[in-house]
Each structure stands twice: as C-alpha cells, then as structure tokens.
Amino acid sequence: MDVQSHFGLNKLPFTPEIRPDEHLPLNHFDEAVADLRQSVERRMSGALIGPSGVGKTTVLRLLRHDLPEARYRVRYVKVTSLSKRDMCREIAAACCLSPAGTFPSLVRRLQQHWRETSDADGIRSLLILDEAHDMKPNVLAILRILTNFEMDSRLVLSVIIAGQPPLKEMLAQERLEDVARRMNAFATLRLLSRDETDRYIAHRAAIAGAPTNPFDASAMETAYEMSRGNMRALDRLALKALEVAAQAGAAVVSSGHVVAARSKLWV
C-alpha cells in the first residue's frame, strides 16, 4: 500500500529533500550554524566535526542558506583522498575555473580569482570542504597557502572544513598546527538524545502532512534504541517502518513494525 495515501501525507517523510525552513530547531545545530556564520562574517575559517550521520551536511546547508547571496559566493567540494594538485583541480572546477595546470599555477589562479571577486565585486568567498577527514595531511596543509594573501595581511577567503572525528585528530598533529590555528571556530555535532529523537520523528511526520504522529510511543522508543540517535539511520529506519505498517494495513506504526523494518535494512 502507498505510504502517503495510507497515512494521509502530502509527501514522503524522512528523505533528504527538506527545505531549510522545515528543519527541526535543535540547540546544538543552531549553535554550530551560529559559530560558523560568525567566523565567515569575520572573513575567518572554521571546522565542523561530528560522527557519520549526525547532520554535518545539514548544518552546512543551513549555513549556506543563512548567508545572503548578494554578499557571499559559496563553493562546495566533497573531498576524497586526492593529491594536492588534484584537490586544487577539484576546487578550481567548483569555482568554474580551468582545472588544468601545475599545482603552483592552480594555487595562483585560485587566489587571483578570490582576490578579484573580493576587490572588483565586493563579494566574499567561502569554500566548504566536506568529508575532510579523508584528506591527506599534506593536502590539508595547503589551506595555509590558499588562505595566505599578501603575506597574511588580508582576509580574502573563508574555509569551512567538515569531517568525522579523525579530522580533529589530524589537526592536532604538529605539522598541521598552523592550519588548526587558522580555524576561528570548532563546531561539533552529536547524536540526538531520546527526547530529541521523539521530537524529530513527530516533526518530520508533521511537515510531511501527517494529521497526527503515525508512530506510537513504543515505536519511537524502539527507533531510538536501534538508531541510537543517529539521524541518517533514524531516517532510513522510520521510512521503512512506515512502509511495513502501510503494507500491514496498520493505522499506526508500532514497535513490531520498527523491528521488522530493521530486518529489511543493511546494517
């Protein structure tokens, strides 16, 4: 049975397709966005660190949404394990520049682009590097070069690096001390609490058009125990539980439906 029609929904809930204004207000999310935005507004850089599935990309989207388009040009790069030259090529491509050339020439081209954007257009540049825990230490070190303008006398480019906890461990290395010191803010994310998990489930169902919360108390308790407050795992589990309950013709999602849903998902 179709999930939307069975539960009276306007759209499918628990998917990544959610507008910034539809997100559930969470204190630690709001604090992370505020800290990173303050750094960007000061033309400085920051880091966002948290385990997989806790909402780092969501925070980055909220940050991007909060920055006025007329004043900021945001470029996003999802990092993989690349060499210094290949990383600069990825950044150049994100900035709509030719990715060809040697590493030094790419660095010069990028710096010239950001300088001209600032001087001629009055627009501030923000570079977001996601999954930065996958960066090699020597590649992460190039951020010191990319943000160095006129012998460090000008603040032209802001960089936000986001990644899992190994990123924090990498930045603690002595050879990356200068990069870490360039981070004006270190925002961290965590798993949802039990209460936040309940609120999250009810909220996602409500913005999808559910007249009442389709999950009963036992279902939300089981969803928390199985997901441990990991938002990505919770989304997958909740959506699959809705499907199981709809197929069974149930009016609400129970603990049994959540358990059955878990058996249908990859660990």
Buried (B, 14 or more C-beta within 10 A) or exposed (E): EEBBEBBEBEEBBBEEEBEEEEBBEBEBBEBBBBBBBEBBEEBBBBBBBBEEBBBBBBBBBBBBBBBEEEEBBBBBBBBEEBEBBBBBBBBBEBBEBEBEBEBEEBBEBBBEBBBEBBEEEEBBBBBBBBBBBBBBEEBBBBBBBBBBBEEEEBBBBBBBBBBBEEBBEBBEEEEBEEBBEBBBBBBBBEBBEEEBBBBBBBBBBBBBEBEEBBBBEBBBBBBBEBBEBBBBBBBBBBBBBBBBBBEBEBEBBBBBBBBBBBEEEEE
